[in-house]
Amino acid sequence: MKAAVYYENGGPEVLRYEDVPDPEVRSGEVLLRVAAVSVQGGDLLHRQGAPFEDAPHIVGYQAAGTIEAVGADVTSVRAGQRVVAFMPDGSHAELAVAQEGDVYAVPDELDLRLAAGIPVEFGTADDCLFEFGRLRAGETVLVQAAAGGVGLAAVQLAKAAGATVIGTASSAEKLTRLAELGLDHAINYKDTDVVERVRELTEGRGVDLVVDPVGGSTLEGSVGALAYRGRISWVGQAGRETSPPRLGPLMFKSASLNGVYFGGEMEHDPERTRAVVERLIGRVASGELTVVLDEEFPLAEAAEAHRHIESRAAFGRVLLIP
């Protein structure tokens, strides 16, 4: 099969398009013929610096396609079925392997390209808002980096739950498009003091909940934007700042900070997270939620896809098509 592989960590230029052996399917596993890969921020971080044991290494942990074969003891899915799957690595290829428990059926009416952008993005946003954020109708939510994968999902889910949604992004164009998805108040963090603007919008009170996939100094701003006894769901370090954020002000607000890692939740509480993902797939299939697609790249151009995401120009999911 063809795959986007690398032999050493580094920038997008380390990715090569090569022939590699087809993966073996073991007991409890499913072999997927990939139709679309949703490139994740974690894929870029892994390529840049995460250790790996096999070389050439195939990065990537989410893809949709059709089941080519199933291993022994697999009973919940069958060959020929349309699915989206989560895997520790291996998505950037024509064929990929996933554990049966990490494979989700895709309804016939749902485009596989859209399905590829659901489990991690929408599952993470859902956990940030509800499982850990304890969001209730009538509350106010600040979504940092609202034009990212988790942000786009969080805006829609929070709005559907009856919240007032404030979001930050780096351009007026992105913020205008976010308004079409339910954003109530837009903040361009490039030219506006986010904390000051949040205070204005909330008449000095602050927000009840912040979804923060950025970390660093942005997380410090999230603390500043909180109301008394507010909550933060911290879900990433997209800002890639190395200095730890100063979180002392949390104490004086009796506020709470939860780290959220949906992959860990999938491992530790698979029954709950499966129900979450299946429900979200159904909501996308019905048209209630939207998977926003940015650009599609052939698998052979995986390096260009990674560069495009790193440029921060993308709005929505960037796909690789084998």
Secondary structure as UniProt FT lines:
FT   STRAND          2..6
FT   HELIX           12..14
FT   STRAND          16..19
FT   TURN            27..28
FT   STRAND          29..38
FT   HELIX           41..49
FT   STRAND          57..58
FT   STRAND          62..70
FT   TURN            72..73
FT   TURN            79..80
FT   STRAND          82..86
FT   STRAND          95..99
FT   HELIX           100..102
FT   STRAND          103..105
FT   TURN            108..109
FT   HELIX           112..115
FT   TURN            116..117
FT   HELIX           119..126
FT   HELIX           127..131
FT   TURN            132..133
FT   TURN            137..138
FT   STRAND          140..143
FT   TURN            144..147
FT   HELIX           149..160
FT   TURN            161..162
FT   STRAND          164..169
FT   HELIX           172..179
FT   TURN            180..182
FT   STRAND          185..188
FT   TURN            189..191
FT   HELIX           194..201
FT   TURN            202..204
FT   STRAND          207..212
FT   HELIX           216..225
FT   STRAND          226..234
FT   TURN            238..239
FT   HELIX           249..252
FT   TURN            253..254
FT   STRAND          256..259
FT   HELIX           262..268
FT   HELIX           270..285
FT   TURN            286..287
FT   STRAND          293..298
FT   HELIX           299..301
FT   HELIX           302..310
FT   TURN            311..312
FT   STRAND          317..321
//
